[in-house]
Each structure stands twice: as structure tokens, then as C-alpha cells.
Amino acid sequence: MDTKRYDLFIQRYPEFLQTLELDDLRKRDYARLEQTGQVYLDYTGGGLYAESQVKTHQKMLLEGVFGNPHSTNPSSLHATELVESARSAVLSFFNADPQEYVVIFTSNASGALKLVGESYPFTEYSRYLLTFDNHNSVNGIREYALSKGANVTYIPVMPPYMRVDEEKLPDYLNGADSRGNNLFAYPAQSNFSAVQHPLEWIEMAHQKGWDVLLDVAAFSPTNTLDLSLYKPDFVPISFYKMFGYPTGVGALIARRKVLSKLHRPWFAGGTITVASVQAEKHYLADAPMAFEDGTLDYLNIPAVEIGLRHLQSIGMEKIHQRVLCLTGWLLQNLLEIKHPNGTPLVRFYGPLDTDRRGGALAMNFVDDSGRVVDHRWIEEHANKVDVSLRTGCFCNPGAGELALGISSSELTSCFNQPVHEQRLTYNEFRLCIDGKASGAVRVSVGLVSNFEDVEAFIRFAQSLVR
Ligand SMILES: Cc1ncc(COP(=O)(O)O)c(C=O)c1O
């Protein structure tokens, strides 16, 4: 390690010293990072698991006998107990009152979002209001809304810092239609720019007649969400983003009051109390069962509780603090890199400081004439030095289009070409928007990121100076 640079870093971010136990944890519990020499900078894509999580889970599997839950036999009861214990652990992690909130296990955040989309009582009098800055799995709910005749409205974010114009927000929120149900959806943290949109919007929206879907998939790995202070109605989560393992399990944390107005479009094994073939009648069970189709992933769900305990043993505040120190250092150093003719190497899409943001940076590299370097070329070169980053638009096309300056008319003229009526490949799309950057580069830090990781990326960026 370059100790001179580390000293500079500590001078600038003395609070990093309060997080040093994460360096020890990394040595102990994530030794494979050093052993493989991988520089992992894709925590918004997926978190990394500790060895101890896997070992604890493996021990549980090897020592127990677990049957399909919801029966009274001992192996089934054993599985049920662990699933219910994980459910309580999720509520308690987010400080949610079990009288007020319920945890529905899904396969990921997208599964949670689909549950809301397909069951929300949209009608022609409903509104679905959402920020441009949203993951596609939140955008996708608009198809359910549109199919029921609801009005869909997008709130723009403003480049280059990618925040919503808060003066205009009340105008949008005033648009709820009292004749129908109105749903407002936004991410607590953007998976594109890492902007943290205010949690205060939740109460504001409630007061104006909206149900609120707060997407915390990118927020929850490094921030505290306290559901006794902020009370969104629907909260989708993917657990692998928080602690790496297991994949395949997510949750919809839902407010019971609002959940009761959802209408499931079908029933399945596990979701009913009684269903009859001859009478063509079924009775849905109470939540959460009514929303959990078929057999739960009962062997992996207990690993969620193990992961939550792992985060709790470290403390979310420590993780948050560390991530912000590393993000600040990255920002400051990347902003300073210039080509010999003085052109800055990096163009950021998002805040240029650590105020109200998370630990991801979306950017493009530009050459000395100011032209954007193809993000796929950057990824190829990063791959060669074992740096794992992510490029493209990260399933967040709204933020991408605004950040990259791709206009609605350009998009419409691409999509309206007869050859593209049914099919448009990514390459065809790139050609269609003619020379404009079609994506960005994202690096994101997390739980066990260290100073060396961000220094490796700064060195990589410096190697691109021409
Ligand atoms: C903000 C946000 N929402 C939703 C999702 C969807 O998560 P999943 O792919 O695990 O369903 C992601 C995934 O990257 C995300 O970043």
C-alpha cells in the first residue's frame, strides 16, 4: 500500500479510522478477495458473503432435518420455525412493528415488485406516479397500470446531479385522483447515480392521497431504514444485495393496512385456506401466506437471518460511514485526473460530493477531445486487470436517458421504425441513437471495500489518460 496516499486519505477522512474493524473482518472472513486478487467494485450489483455466513448455514443444513413447511410433522415444523424466525428477524432489522408490517418472502426485489404490480387495484381513475430514476422492475408496474386504464406519470431528475426538482414535486403529488387508488414509486437510493431521494416524500405523498412504494434494493445494503420513522406501504428488497448470500430470496415488506386492498389475480398452492374444483371457489389465506406462491425456499430463507445478524454484528452506521469515505476519496481523485491538454478524464452522472448519496458512482470516460469512450471498451480493459465493475444503464433507462441526453424524440423515432416494431437489439439501439453514449460505467463500494480497492480503480483510470 502507498502509505503516503493512505495518510492523505486519513487526513481527509479521519472517520474511516472508526471502521478499521472491517479491514480485520475482511482478512478473516473474506480472505478469498486477497487470495484471488480480485478488485470487487460491483456491490450495487450484488453484495459479497462472509465465509462465516456460509459455514453457519451449512452447519444448520448438515445437522437438521427439514421438511416442506406448513405441516405438523417434526421436520416440517422445524422448517416452519426457521422461516418464521427469519420473518421476524427481517421485521426487527428494519424496526418494523409486526402489527403494522408484514414480510412476504419472494425470490428477489423484482418478484416483490411484480406482486404489487399485478395486485394493486388500478382502475381508469388511478394514477401511477414514479421518478424517471427507477429500476426497470419498478417501471414494469406501469404495464399493469396501463392495462387497467390508469394514468402513468414520470417525474424527471435533472442532470448532471440527477436529483428531482423538489419545488415541483408538490405539483405532481397534487395530481392524485380521489376516485381511484394512487401509487407513487421511487428508490431510496438510485442504482444509477446513487442519489438518495428524501424519505420525507413518503409522508408528503401519504397526506396527498398516495400509497407509497419505496424501492430500497440499492439503499438497504449500506443504510439504515427505520420503518418506525418512515412508513412506506411497499418495500421491495433483495437479500443478496445486502449480504451476498443467499441469492434467490427477497421480500416485500408491506403495510398491512394497504396490503388489504390488493387483489391477487390467481391462487396457488399455499395461498388459500380452501379451494374447490367443483364449486370453482377459493378463499385466500391471510398475508403473508396469500402472497407466497407454492413452497417457499425454506432451506435458504434461514440464511437470511444469518446474514442480517452478520450486518447487525458490524453495525449499519459503520458500513455507511466507510462507504462514504471511500466514495468521497474516489470522487475527489477521479475529478482531478486530466488529459495533458487539460480535458477532465471523467464525466460523472450524480452528485460530486458525499451529501445525500450512496456508494456508487456512474460516469463515462472521455478522450482528450471530450468524446465519450465506449463503456464496453472500459469494461473490457477493467476485466483485464481483475476489476469487477458494471457498465450499461443498469436496468435504469430513465436515469440513463436523462444523464446521457437521449431525447424522447430520438427514442420515439428509433422505436417507431417498422423493423423495430417487435425487436430491437442493443447494438441496433446504439446505432439508432447515432454516436451518443448509450451507457455508463458504474463502480460501487460496500461492506468490505477497502482503501486498496478504490486506489486500484484510480490507478486504472489514470492508465486511460492519453
Ligand atoms: C434499485 C433496484 N431496484 C430493484 C432491483 C431489482 O433487483 P433484483 O434483480 O434482485 O430483483 C435492483 C437490482 O439491481 C435495484 O438496484
The ligand as an SDF file (V2000), in Angstrom:
LIG
                    3D

 16 16  0  0  0  0  0  0  0  0999 V2000
  -32.8580   -0.1030   -7.1390 C   0  0  0  0  0  0  0  0  0  0  0  0
  -33.1130   -1.5280   -7.5970 C   0  0  0  0  0  0  0  0  0  0  0  0
  -34.3630   -1.9870   -7.6010 N   0  0  0  0  0  0  0  0  0  0  0  0
  -34.6570   -3.2390   -7.9760 C   0  0  0  0  0  0  0  0  0  0  0  0
  -33.6700   -4.1020   -8.3810 C   0  0  0  0  0  0  0  0  0  0  0  0
  -34.0460   -5.4800   -8.8080 C   0  0  0  0  0  0  0  0  0  0  0  0
  -33.4000   -6.4190   -8.0060 O   0  0  0  0  0  0  0  0  0  0  0  0
  -33.4260   -7.9550   -8.4270 P   0  0  0  0  0  0  0  0  0  0  0  0
  -32.7440   -8.0290   -9.7610 O   0  0  0  0  0  0  0  0  0  0  0  0
  -32.6430   -8.6290   -7.3540 O   0  0  0  0  0  0  0  0  0  0  0  0
  -34.8170   -8.3730   -8.4770 O   0  0  0  0  0  0  0  0  0  0  0  0
  -32.3430   -3.6640   -8.4070 C   0  0  0  0  0  0  0  0  0  0  0  0
  -31.2740   -4.5370   -8.9090 C   0  0  0  0  0  0  0  0  0  0  0  0
  -30.2030   -4.1140   -9.2430 O   0  0  0  0  0  0  0  0  0  0  0  0
  -32.0560   -2.3330   -7.9930 C   0  0  0  0  0  0  0  0  0  0  0  0
  -30.8140   -1.8680   -7.9800 O   0  0  0  0  0  0  0  0  0  0  0  0
  1  2  1  0
  2  3  1  0
  2 15  2  0
  3  4  2  0
  4  5  1  0
  5  6  1  0
  5 12  2  0
  6  7  1  0
  7  8  1  0
  8  9  2  0
  8 10  1  0
  8 11  1  0
 12 13  1  0
 12 15  1  0
 13 14  2  0
 15 16  1  0
M  END
$$$$
